[in-house]
Amino acid sequence: MEKLIYTLWRPANVSVADWRAAILKAASALPQAGGRDVQFSLVDEDVAAGKGLHIVTRDAPDGVIMFWMDSANYRDASEALLRGHCRTIAGYLVTESLIKDERADAKGERADGFSLIGFLQRPPRLAREEWLKIWLGSHTAVAVETQPTFRYVQNVVARPLTEDAPALDALVEEGFPLGALDNPAVFYDAVGDEQKHAENHRRMMESCQRFIDFDRIDSLPMSRYRV
């Protein structure tokens, strides 16, 4: 069993609402093409308040779709479904580490809160083994302790699946309550406690700087749908 992630770009002449409907319809057909446990996330009006959380260093995608298959060798039909509704797509085979997933999502409906999805490139200053050791090791505890995430998934890219896929080493998905979109105190799990807010922010930033170069990462809040 293998996990596939595709980053998706919306056609310029298609509205967000129409594109969301089209991708959700295509996603519902992915099981017939061999996809399982399909989920789709996109930047839409429901996360508009989270502009302050945007980190964009290049042509960031408008959405992300993730699913499992018996083998990525059988992905052609799935890619064809997605290409028909996107300006372009980029696919990656990943290994998943599910740190936490505390809420059950109704299929076909928008999930609670929002997903903050980070698109990571390894800093040249770190060897891959050291980079993974920091991120998957000591940083994981810092992230869990300093933020109110109810979902936290680390996806390490094994290899690209499509030609000309932008360089990407990992994707991280974090589920937050909606209040964290525009309230830093909620984002750092410190409502009403300025000292805790400052401390959690400090710990997170110091930890991130160990393995992230902020000119080599994109991060976007998205609405999430389990299909």
Sequence and secondary structure as in RCSB ss.txt:
>XXXX:A:sequence
MEKLIYTLWRPANVSVADWRAAILKAASALPQAGGRDVQFSLVDEDVAAGKGLHIVTRDAPDGVIMFWMDSANYR
DASEALLRGHCRTIAGYLVTESLIKDERADAKGERADGFSLIGFLQRPPRLAREEWLKIWLGSHTAVAVETQPTF
RYVQNVVARPLTEDAPALDALVEEGFPLGALDNPAVFYDAVGDEQKHAENHRRMMESCQRFIDFDRIDSLPMSRY
RV
>XXXX:A:secstr
 EEEEEEEE  TTS HHHHHHHHHHHHHHGGGGT EEEEEEE  GGGGGGGGG B SS   SEEEEEEES GGG 
HHHHHHHHTT SEEEEEEEEEEEEEE     TTSB SSEEEEEEE   TTS HHHHHIIIIIIIHHHHHHHS  S
EEEEEEEEEE STT    SEEEEEEE GGGGT HHHHTT TT HHHHHHHHHHHHHHHHHH  TTSEEEEEEEEE
E 
